[in-house]
Amino acid sequence: MGLLASIFTWWNGATIGTALHTRRHGGKVGEDQWGNVYFEAKKPDPVFGTHRRWVIYKGANDASRVPPEWHSWLHHQAADVPDKALPPARAWQKEPVPNLTGTAQAYRPPGALEAGGVRPASTGDYEAWSPDQA
């Protein structure tokens, strides 16, 4: 990303302020399969006593792009990084999927305008309620 983009954009990677803060106060802890990089503060927070944790996304800043195991680490639900704290993945577990809203892969139910806009015919078993009949 160019220098001007890092100064003026926040939605794609880290801003220059975040990069400077990370360099000065944070240490790299790990990286996930999508290239997101995770950091932890060198000193604990004086109020809470825990080390602040954050992520610098590779690409668009979207919280749904953080895998579940790293999400638990970010929120202090796991004491150590996922490679050390969690057991290996089970055969039946699926890979996490980022939020697909607004993309061509987003879910579109039958009858949605984006899916052709043809709604199923009504069955005729609906009877409208009227306050006079009650």
N, C-alpha and C positions, 0 to 999 in steps of 0.2 A: 504494500500500500504506500502511496506517495506521502510526502510530508504534509502537503496541503490537505489531503484527505484525512490524515490522522489528526490534524488540528480541528477541522470543521465537521467531522462526522463522528457519530457515536454508535451507529447501527451496524457497522461493519468492522469488527475487530476492536482493538483498544485505542482510545484516544491518547493523545500525547501526555495528558495529565495522568491517566491510568498507567501508562508505560513508565513514566518517571517515578510514580509512587511505588510501583512494583519493583523497579530496580533498586530503590532506596530502602524500602521497608519489607520486601517480601523475598521468599526463596521458593524456587520451583520444586514442586513435590512430585508431579507426574504429568502424564499425557494420556488421553483416551484414544480409542480407535479412530475417532474422527478428526484428530489433530488439535482438539481443545487442550489448553495448557492450564494446569491447576497450581495455585500458589498458596502459601501460608505465611502469615506475618512472623517476623523474627522475634518480636517481643509480644507478650500477652497483653490483652486489653486491660487497662487499669481498673475498669469498672466490673467486668464480668470474669476476668481471670483466664479467659480462653484466647487462643490465637485466632485472629481473623483469617478466614479462608475465602478465596475468590477464584474465578475462572476467566481466562481470556479466550474468547471464542475464535476459532478459525472460520472466517466467513461471517455470515449474518449473526447478530446477537439475538439468539432465540433460546430461552430457557428450556424448551422441550428438546434441545439438542444435547443436553447433559444426560448421560446414561444413568440409570437408577443407582448403580453402585457408587458413582461419583457424587450423585445428589445426596446420598446418605452421608458421605464424607464431608461435603460442603456444609451440611446442617448439623454437624457434630453428633450424628447418630452412630457413626463408626469412628473409633479412636485412631485407627491407622488407615493408610491408603488401601484401596480395594484389593490390590495384588496380595497384600499381607493379611488383611482382616477378613476377607470373604473366602468361602470354599470355591473350588472350580465350578463353572457353570454346568448345569444339568443338561442332558441330551434333549429334553423336552422344552427347554427355555428358548424363546424366540429373541432375536436381536431387537433392541428398542428402535422405534420409528419416530422421527421428529414430527412436529405438528405439520400436517399437510394442508391445512386450511388455506385457501387462496391459490392453490396449485392445481394442475390438471389431475393429480392423483387424489384429490380430496373426495370424501364420500358424498355421493349425490343420490338421494333416495329416488325411487320411481315417482315420476310426476314432477320432479324438479325441472325448472326452466332450462338449466344447463344440460340436463340429461334428455332433452327432447320435448319436455313440457306436456306429455300425454299422461293425464291422470287416469287411474282405473275407474271404470264406471261404478256408480253407486249401486248398492244392492236393493234399495227400496225399503229396508227395514228400519229406517230412521223416521221418528215421528217428532216434530218440533214441539217444544214445550210452550205453553201459553199460560199466563197467570190467570186468565179467566176460567180455564178448565180446572184449576186446582181447587 
